Amino acid sequence: MFFKNHPYAHGWQQAPWMLAAGEYRGWKPLPESALHQLSAFHQQHHDWMVGHIGYHLTPHLWPGLSKKPCLCGFPEIYFFIPEILILLHPDRVQIGIHGSETHARRIFEAIGKTKIASCPSGYPLNIFPVLQREQYIEIVHHILQHIQRGDCYELNFCQLFASKPVNLSPVETFMQLPHAPFSLCYRWHDAYLLCASPERYLLKRGQHVIMQPMKGTIRRSPDANEDAQLLYNLQQSPKERAENTIVVDLVRNDLSRTAVPGSVQVMEWLKIYSYPTVHQMISTISSEMDSAYHIGDLLATTFPMGSMTGAPKKSVLKLIDTFESWPRGLYSGAAGYITPEGDMEMNVVIRSLLYATSSQQVYYHAGSGITCYCNPEDEWEECLTKTKHLAHIRI
């Protein structure tokens, strides 16, 4: 696993690049009770743990939903204690290893001698939506009918894109993805997650917790004046502001279930962050976690994250189950790490390629928040905008 994260959390120190390799001890529990067992496993070993929680764990947290396995075979949840952990700081390299210091020094020397592979110059990676434009728009109209009836306020509807069978190098493909705050290259057996996520799910330091839902997207322009106007349009958009605000309220409620009473605060509201191909609207919500709760409780009461579901969560999960006939799998789940002290950081698995070497199939998902303000044609275009960072990839 390669993992890169980002400081946008009110001055908190930026965490380093991370590389976790080898499985010193793996943990693949029964999904029905996984999150409640997570803390016990961590307390037993007090070690670094890295891994993922797939969206397909959701039916085990919210009974009554269909169980749809990941197309690439990732399990619902998996964490492991790495045999080798490398942290790359701006001014130093830390190597943790279940072995000798001599072995660690050899790894450090090998890193210094390693040459960065050049990116392939072959043909472009082509992916195609499973839904036709007319089918997508029809489904969005059905979702709007549910919103108008009061069944929900917002629903994050995601569609699936897929390639024809291709033979690609996962690491070389990952290196071609745009730089993003929560990038991740992650392998489980023959399945790969190549992730260029700009969104943090949650960050826990001590008892302090933040979540940063990202709702509201607009394309960027190479023309500076037009780009500034697009940013302004996003900031002022009633639809995007409503979309973000609804999720902020949901996240506040989720965090309150494990928080010290009165500690939940909105630290940033509707702030715009700019990335290579899009501007994004992000809010930051914080809490102090009550000492009666542990990391498994925090995950169980906030997953799946509101930015990938909508609100109210129970209603939209049932509607997502109805309208998304394809599995999300690892997409819209989370991946990250837990430290020996119990600190934790997880991203939101978006802007990601899923690839299995056995089937040689590439999958990609893109979605948008459907509210009463939305135009179905615009939502279709937003999903396509979120695939544009793939246009330059060569395999």
C-alpha positions in Angstrom: 0.0 0.0 0.0 1.2 3.5 -0.9 -0.8 6.2 0.9 -0.4 10.0 0.7 -2.4 12.4 2.8 -2.8 16.1 3.2 -2.9 18.6 6.0 -6.1 20.6 5.3 -7.3 20.3 8.9 -6.6 23.7 10.5 -2.9 23.6 10.9 -2.5 20.0 11.9 0.9 18.7 10.9 1.0 17.0 7.5 1.4 13.3 7.7 4.0 11.6 5.6 3.8 9.4 2.6 3.4 5.8 3.7 4.4 2.5 2.3 3.2 -0.7 3.9 4.4 -4.0 2.5 4.1 -7.6 3.5 1.5 -9.1 5.9 3.0 -9.7 9.3 -0.5 -10.5 10.6 -3.8 -10.2 8.7 -7.3 -9.6 10.0 -10.3 -10.6 7.9 -13.2 -10.9 10.3 -16.8 -11.9 9.8 -18.4 -8.8 8.4 -21.4 -9.0 10.7 -19.4 -8.0 13.7 -16.2 -6.6 12.2 -16.2 -3.0 13.4 -16.9 -4.1 17.0 -13.9 -6.5 16.8 -11.6 -4.0 15.3 -10.7 -2.3 18.5 -10.1 -5.6 20.3 -7.6 -6.7 17.5 -5.8 -3.3 17.7 -5.6 -3.4 21.5 -4.3 -6.9 21.4 -1.3 -5.9 19.1 -0.8 -2.2 19.6 0.8 -1.9 16.2 0.3 -0.1 12.9 -2.7 -1.4 10.9 -3.6 -0.5 7.3 -6.5 -1.7 5.3 -9.9 -0.9 3.9 -13.7 -0.9 4.6 -15.7 -1.5 1.4 -19.2 0.0 0.7 -20.3 -3.6 0.5 -20.0 -3.8 4.3 -23.1 -1.6 4.5 -25.7 -4.4 4.5 -24.1 -5.8 7.6 -24.4 -2.5 9.4 -27.9 -1.6 7.9 -29.9 -4.9 7.6 -32.3 -5.3 4.8 -30.0 -4.2 2.0 -28.9 -6.4 -0.9 -25.4 -8.0 -0.5 -23.5 -7.2 -3.7 -19.9 -8.4 -3.8 -17.1 -6.3 -5.1 -16.5 -6.8 -8.8 -12.7 -7.2 -8.2 -13.0 -9.4 -5.2 -12.0 -7.1 -2.4 -13.6 -8.3 0.9 -16.0 -6.2 2.9 -13.3 -5.3 5.4 -9.6 -6.1 5.7 -6.8 -4.8 7.8 -3.2 -6.1 8.3 -0.2 -5.4 10.4 2.6 -4.7 7.8 5.8 -6.6 7.9 7.5 -3.4 6.6 6.3 0.2 7.2 8.1 3.1 5.6 7.2 6.7 6.4 8.6 9.3 4.0 8.8 12.7 5.7 10.2 15.9 3.9 13.4 15.6 5.9 13.8 12.0 6.9 12.8 8.4 6.3 11.4 6.1 9.0 11.5 2.3 8.5 9.6 0.0 10.9 10.1 -3.7 10.4 9.2 -6.9 12.1 12.8 -8.1 11.8 16.4 -6.8 12.4 17.8 -3.3 12.1 20.2 -4.7 9.5 17.3 -5.6 7.3 15.8 -2.1 7.7 19.1 -0.5 6.6 19.2 -2.7 3.5 15.7 -1.5 2.6 16.8 2.1 3.0 19.8 1.6 0.8 17.6 -0.1 -1.8 15.2 2.8 -1.8 18.1 5.2 -2.6 19.2 3.1 -5.6 15.7 2.6 -7.1 15.0 4.4 -10.3 11.5 5.7 -11.0 9.9 3.8 -13.9 8.9 5.9 -16.9 5.2 5.9 -17.8 4.1 3.8 -20.7 3.6 5.4 -24.1 1.0 2.9 -25.4 -2.6 3.4 -26.2 -5.1 5.3 -24.0 -7.3 3.6 -21.3 -10.9 3.7 -22.5 -13.8 3.2 -20.1 -17.5 3.2 -21.0 -20.6 3.9 -18.9 -22.7 0.9 -18.2 -25.8 3.2 -18.5 -26.7 5.1 -21.6 -27.4 8.8 -21.2 -31.2 8.3 -21.5 -31.2 5.5 -19.0 -29.3 7.6 -16.5 -31.6 10.6 -16.9 -34.7 8.4 -16.5 -33.3 7.1 -13.2 -32.5 10.6 -11.9 -36.1 11.6 -12.7 -37.3 8.7 -10.6 -35.0 9.8 -7.7 -36.4 13.3 -8.0 -39.9 11.9 -7.6 -38.8 10.3 -4.3 -37.4 13.7 -3.2 -40.6 15.5 -4.1 -42.6 12.9 -2.1 -40.4 13.6 0.9 -38.7 10.2 1.0 -35.3 11.8 1.1 -33.6 15.2 0.7 -30.5 14.2 -1.2 -29.3 11.0 -2.8 -25.8 10.3 -4.0 -26.4 8.3 -7.2 -23.3 6.6 -8.6 -22.9 5.0 -12.0 -20.4 2.4 -13.2 -17.9 2.6 -16.0 -15.9 -0.4 -17.3 -13.2 -1.2 -19.8 -12.7 -4.0 -22.2 -10.2 -6.6 -21.0 -6.8 -4.9 -20.8 -3.3 -5.8 -19.6 -1.9 -2.9 -17.5 0.8 -2.3 -15.0 -1.0 -1.2 -11.8 1.9 0.8 -10.3 2.7 2.5 -13.6 -1.0 3.3 -14.1 -1.2 4.7 -10.5 1.8 7.0 -11.2 -0.1 8.6 -14.1 -3.1 9.6 -11.9 -3.2 13.2 -10.9 -1.8 14.2 -7.5 -4.5 14.2 -4.9 -4.4 14.7 -1.1 -5.5 11.1 -0.3 -3.9 9.1 -3.1 -3.6 5.3 -2.6 -2.2 2.3 -4.4 -3.4 -0.8 -2.7 -3.3 -4.5 -3.5 -5.2 -7.4 -2.1 -4.1 -10.7 -3.8 -4.8 -10.0 -7.6 -7.0 -7.0 -7.0 -5.8 -3.4 -7.1 -7.2 -0.1 -6.0 -5.6 2.8 -7.8 -7.0 5.8 -6.0 -6.6 9.6 -6.6 -9.1 10.7 -3.9 -9.3 14.3 -2.9 -11.6 13.5 0.0 -10.9 12.7 3.7 -13.4 10.5 5.4 -12.2 11.0 8.9 -9.1 11.9 11.0 -8.7 11.0 14.6 -5.9 12.4 16.8 -6.2 11.4 20.4 -9.9 12.0 21.2 -10.2 14.8 18.5 -12.1 13.8 15.4 -12.7 15.6 12.1 -14.8 14.6 9.1 -14.6 16.6 5.8 -17.5 15.8 3.4 -16.9 16.9 -0.1 -20.1 17.9 -2.0 -20.2 20.3 -4.9 -18.1 20.0 -8.0 -17.4 22.1 -11.1 -14.9 21.7 -13.9 -11.8 23.8 -14.2 -10.8 25.9 -17.2 -7.3 26.6 -18.6 -8.4 30.2 -19.0 -7.8 32.0 -15.7 -10.7 34.4 -16.0 -13.2 31.6 -16.9 -11.7 29.4 -14.1 -12.3 32.2 -11.5 -15.9 32.6 -12.8 -16.4 28.8 -12.5 -15.2 28.9 -8.9 -17.5 31.8 -8.1 -20.4 29.9 -9.7 -19.7 26.9 -7.5 -19.5 29.0 -4.4 -22.8 30.7 -5.1 -24.8 27.7 -6.5 -28.0 27.1 -4.5 -27.9 23.4 -5.6 -24.3 22.8 -4.5 -24.7 24.7 -1.3 -27.8 22.8 -0.4 -26.1 19.5 -1.3 -23.2 20.2 1.0 -25.2 21.7 3.9 -27.5 18.6 4.0 -24.5 16.3 4.4 -23.0 18.6 7.0 -26.1 18.2 9.1 -26.0 14.4 8.6 -22.3 14.3 9.7 -23.0 16.4 12.7 -25.6 13.9 13.8 -23.4 10.9 13.1 -20.5 12.4 15.1 -22.8 13.3 18.0 -23.4 9.6 18.6 -19.8 9.1 20.0 -19.0 12.7 21.0 -18.7 14.5 24.3 -22.1 16.4 24.5 -21.7 19.8 23.0 -18.4 19.2 21.3 -19.5 18.8 17.7 -18.6 22.0 15.7 -18.6 23.1 12.1 -15.0 24.4 11.6 -15.3 25.2 7.9 -18.5 25.5 5.9 -18.7 25.5 2.1 -15.0 26.2 1.5 -13.7 25.8 -2.1 -10.6 23.7 -2.7 -9.1 23.5 -6.3 -7.6 20.4 -7.9 -6.2 19.9 -11.4 -9.5 19.2 -13.2 -12.2 20.3 -10.8 -13.1 22.8 -8.0 -14.6 21.1 -4.9 -16.8 22.4 -2.0 -15.7 21.0 1.3 -16.9 21.5 4.9 -15.1 20.4 8.1 -16.9 19.1 11.2 -15.1 18.2 14.4 -15.9 16.5 17.7 -14.2 15.2 20.9 -14.9 11.5 21.1 -16.2 10.4 24.5 -13.7 8.0 26.2 -16.5 5.4 26.6 -16.2 4.7 22.8 -13.5 3.2 20.6 -12.5 3.4 17.0 -14.9 0.6 16.0 -17.8 2.6 17.4 -16.7 5.7 15.5 -16.6 3.8 12.2 -19.9 2.0 12.9 -21.8 5.2 13.6 -20.4 7.2 10.6 -20.1 4.6 7.9 -20.9 4.8 5.1 -20.0 8.4 5.0 -22.8 10.9 4.3 -21.1 12.4 1.3 -21.5 9.1 -0.5 -25.1 8.4 0.6 -27.2 11.5 1.1 -29.9 12.0 3.7 -31.7 10.7 5.7 -29.2 7.9 5.6 -31.6 5.0 6.2 -34.0 6.0 3.5 -31.3 6.7 0.8 -29.4 3.5 1.5 -32.6 1.6 0.5 -33.1 3.8 -2.6 -29.4 3.4 -3.6 -29.9 -0.4 -3.3 -32.9 -0.1 -5.7 -31.5 2.2 -8.3 -27.9 1.0 -8.5 -28.1 -2.5 -9.8 -24.3 -2.8 -10.1 -22.2 -3.2 -6.9 -20.1 -0.3 -5.6 -17.7 -2.7 -3.9 -14.7 -0.9 -2.5 -15.8 2.3 -4.2 -17.3 4.9 -1.8 -15.8 2.9 1.0 -12.6 3.9 2.9 -8.9 3.0 3.1 -6.2 4.2 5.5 -4.3 3.4 8.6 -4.5 3.1 12.4 -1.4 3.9 14.5 -0.2 2.0 17.6 -1.7 4.8 19.7 -5.1 4.4 18.2 -5.0 7.5 16.0 -6.6 6.9 12.6 -7.0 8.4 9.1 -9.2 7.2 6.3 -9.9 8.5 2.9 -13.1 8.2 0.8 -12.5 5.8 -2.1 -13.5 8.0 -5.1 -11.8 9.0 -8.4 -10.4 5.4 -8.3 -9.7 2.6 -10.7 -10.4 -1.0 -9.6 -8.5 -3.6 -11.5 -8.2 -7.4 -11.2 -5.3 -9.1 -13.0 -7.3 -12.3 -13.3 -10.1 -10.8 -15.3 -8.0 -7.9 -16.7 -11.1 -5.7 -16.2 -10.9 -2.0 -15.1 -13.9 -0.5 -13.3 -14.5 3.1 -12.4 -17.4 4.8 -10.6 -18.6 8.4 -10.6 -21.6 9.9 -8.9 -23.3 13.1 -7.9 -25.7 14.4 -5.3 -29.3 14.5 -6.5 -31.4 17.2 -4.8 -34.6 19.1 -5.7 -32.4 21.7 -7.4 -30.7 19.4 -9.8 -30.9 19.1 -13.6 -30.5 15.5 -14.7 -28.5 16.5 -17.8 -26.1 18.5 -15.6 -25.7 15.5 -13.3 -24.7 13.3 -16.3 -22.1 15.9 -17.3 -20.7 16.1 -13.8 -20.1 12.3 -13.8 -18.3 12.6 -17.1 -16.2 15.5 -15.7 -15.1 13.2 -12.9 -13.6 10.8 -15.5 -11.6 13.4 -17.3 -8.5 12.9 -15.2 -8.2 9.4 -16.8 -7.9 10.8 -20.4 -4.1 11.0 -20.3 -3.5 7.5 -19.0 -1.5 5.2 -21.3 -1.3 1.5 -20.9 
